[in-house]
Amino acid sequence: MKYLISSKRINGKHDIKDKCDPAYSIYFDIFNIELEAIPNLIDTTSLKDLYTDDFDGIILSGSGDIKINDDLVPENKSCQYSKERDNTENFLIELAVERKKPLIGICHGMQKINEYFGGILSPYYHCKPNTYSEQGIEHNVSVNHEFLDANKEYIVNQYHDHCILEHNLAKNMKIFAIDPRFNTVEGFCNMNMRILCMQWHPERSISDNMLSNTMLEKFI
């Protein structure tokens, strides 16, 4: 299978790069998925001609920010928003929906999909003022959905500065995982539209990746 995956825009001192972490390819190889990274473009017209039906699904990758107001940017951090990436991910979402292909959102990708369908993002310090950005820690999520073991807790990792509160989730999405510490959304889906999103990074180090592996095996 071949999945298209969005890239992170990196603005260097002397150049601009689009990069997709090799960890995604290593992880999704478990599911026999080959990834093709998509460049970030202001004008996505050329992409429409390149990608017809020669792909099986789309992934919006993690890292970076979606477009947010200045007051939502954490103190002592800069916003990592890219207009080119935003345009390209809008195109990829539209392409997945139009072609009825599976769409997976990871961390940033989950937040982007929520925004695209009308949801709202909140600063994580809304929940945890002093240590809102504990990058790389592990914590439990409570899961309740028909394609997983209901009412069970799983371990996930954390690499995000923003969150989705339950009442700010896009109306056509269904929550399947909650962070019980703050009641923030850790995972949502729309099975009719073939959309699956998670706030954590399944491709990064985690002591037990059972949740990611189980749900992706069933979804893909």
Secondary structure, DSSP 8 states (H G I E B T S, - for coil): -EEEEE-EEEE-SS-EEEE--HHHHHHHGGGT-EEEEE---S--HHHHHH-SS--SEEEE--SSB-S--GGGS-TT----B-HHHHHHHHHHHHHHHHHT--EEEETHHHHHHHHHTT---EEGGGT-SSS---TT-EEEEEE--TTS-TTEEEEEE---SEE-BGGGS-TT-EEEEEETTTTEEEEEEETTTTEEEESS-TTS--S--HHHHHHHHHH-
